[in-house]
């Protein structure tokens, strides 16, 4: 894992795709200045940012986190997160169903 944000690697990826830091700003919902802070290692990426950058740059979230510095979180895989959301919703539905059945008795 990189100790600091690897701005040269990110710049190369952007250039190869014909993109600019402004594109990163738009994708992350940040200002150009906030993206410059990321590039200067003065602002940390969140797991959500890592996932968005991975999609934008066509690489894995693990690679983005690796290149972004030691404290950058790797997002959980979408299948794990999606499964957890479904399980939580199902649990809430079951609780509501149980409450309705108790009321009918």
Kinemage of the C-alpha trace (Angstrom):
@kinemage 1
@onewidth
@group {chain A} dominant
@subgroup {mainchain}
@vectorlist {calphas} color= white
{ca unk a 1} P 0.000 0.000 0.000
{ca unk a 2} L 1.219 3.449 -0.847
{ca unk a 3} L 2.194 5.580 2.102
{ca unk a 4} L 0.856 8.719 0.419
{ca unk a 5} L -1.582 9.477 -2.391
{ca unk a 6} L 0.071 8.422 -5.675
{ca unk a 7} L -0.911 11.459 -7.747
{ca unk a 8} L 1.371 10.459 -10.640
{ca unk a 9} L -0.441 7.114 -10.997
{ca unk a 10} L -3.852 8.807 -10.890
{ca unk a 11} L -2.727 11.444 -13.406
{ca unk a 12} L -1.525 8.679 -15.763
{ca unk a 13} L -4.844 6.808 -15.467
{ca unk a 14} L -6.797 9.995 -16.169
{ca unk a 15} L -4.598 10.920 -19.139
{ca unk a 16} L -4.887 7.431 -20.617
{ca unk a 17} L -8.687 7.746 -20.479
{ca unk a 18} L -8.701 11.343 -21.716
{ca unk a 19} L -10.147 12.594 -18.443
{ca unk a 20} L -9.245 15.498 -16.168
{ca unk a 21} L -9.395 16.172 -12.448
{ca unk a 22} L -12.588 18.131 -13.157
{ca unk a 23} L -14.175 14.838 -14.200
{ca unk a 24} L -13.130 13.338 -10.872
{ca unk a 25} L -14.627 16.326 -9.075
{ca unk a 26} L -17.934 15.900 -10.888
{ca unk a 27} L -18.018 12.147 -10.273
{ca unk a 28} L -17.276 12.550 -6.557
{ca unk a 29} L -19.527 15.578 -6.107
{ca unk a 30} L -16.581 17.693 -4.965
{ca unk a 31} L -15.144 21.011 -6.001
{ca unk a 32} L -11.995 21.223 -8.093
{ca unk a 33} L -10.186 22.547 -5.001
{ca unk a 34} L -11.284 19.545 -2.930
{ca unk a 35} L -9.923 17.192 -5.606
{ca unk a 36} L -6.634 19.110 -5.633
{ca unk a 37} L -6.503 18.539 -1.858
{ca unk a 38} L -6.896 14.799 -2.471
{ca unk a 39} L -4.079 14.871 -5.035
{ca unk a 40} L -1.843 16.723 -2.515
{ca unk a 41} L -2.735 14.140 0.161
{ca unk a 42} L -4.467 16.793 2.246
{ca unk a 43} L -7.917 15.198 2.028
{ca unk a 44} L -8.778 11.533 2.509
{ca unk a 45} L -10.975 9.457 0.288
{ca unk a 46} L -14.004 7.710 1.742
{ca unk a 47} L -14.987 4.157 0.799
{ca unk a 48} L -17.731 5.615 -1.431
{ca unk a 49} L -15.118 7.757 -3.235
{ca unk a 50} L -12.909 4.713 -3.760
{ca unk a 51} L -15.775 2.805 -5.380
{ca unk a 52} L -16.621 5.738 -7.663
{ca unk a 53} L -12.985 6.216 -8.708
{ca unk a 54} L -12.599 2.502 -9.399
{ca unk a 55} L -15.588 2.622 -11.708
{ca unk a 56} L -14.429 5.839 -13.367
{ca unk a 57} L -10.864 4.607 -13.924
{ca unk a 58} L -11.778 1.031 -14.818
{ca unk a 59} L -9.819 -0.620 -12.039
{ca unk a 60} L -10.546 -2.379 -8.770
{ca unk a 61} L -11.421 -0.599 -5.530
{ca unk a 62} L -8.448 -2.389 -3.976
{ca unk a 63} L -6.088 -0.797 -6.532
{ca unk a 64} L -7.563 2.651 -5.900
{ca unk a 65} L -7.232 2.224 -2.126
{ca unk a 66} L -3.689 0.918 -2.561
{ca unk a 67} L -2.688 3.976 -4.625
{ca unk a 68} L -4.555 6.466 -2.415
{ca unk a 69} L -2.532 5.944 0.745
{ca unk a 70} L -2.418 3.970 3.955
{ca unk a 71} L -5.607 5.257 5.578
{ca unk a 72} L -7.886 4.804 2.552
{ca unk a 73} L -10.741 2.376 3.207
{ca unk a 74} L -11.586 -0.350 0.711
{ca unk a 75} L -15.337 -0.507 0.155
{ca unk a 76} L -17.100 -3.781 0.777
{ca unk a 77} L -18.018 -5.626 -2.350
{ca unk a 78} L -21.357 -4.588 -3.712
{ca unk a 79} L -22.675 -8.132 -3.411
{ca unk a 80} L -21.864 -8.232 0.329
{ca unk a 81} L -23.383 -4.808 0.894
{ca unk a 82} L -26.413 -5.656 -1.236
{ca unk a 83} L -26.986 -8.896 0.621
{ca unk a 84} L -26.788 -7.102 3.965
{ca unk a 85} L -29.364 -4.526 2.819
{ca unk a 86} L -31.722 -7.290 1.691
{ca unk a 87} L -31.297 -9.168 4.977
{ca unk a 88} L -32.010 -5.996 6.980
{ca unk a 89} L -35.121 -5.237 4.935
{ca unk a 90} L -36.343 -8.803 5.296
{ca unk a 91} L -35.875 -8.635 9.066
{ca unk a 92} L -37.936 -5.417 9.219
{ca unk a 93} L -40.671 -6.978 7.078
{ca unk a 94} L -40.769 -10.039 9.332
{ca unk a 95} L -41.044 -7.832 12.424
{ca unk a 96} L -43.958 -5.931 10.892
{ca unk a 97} L -45.661 -9.170 9.861
{ca unk a 98} L -45.267 -10.576 13.369
{ca unk a 99} L -46.767 -7.392 14.833
{ca unk a 100} L -49.732 -7.583 12.456
{ca unk a 101} L -50.330 -11.237 13.300
{ca unk a 102} L -50.232 -10.469 17.025
{ca unk a 103} L -52.825 -7.718 16.538
{ca unk a 104} L -55.187 -10.123 14.774
{ca unk a 105} L -55.215 -12.543 17.725
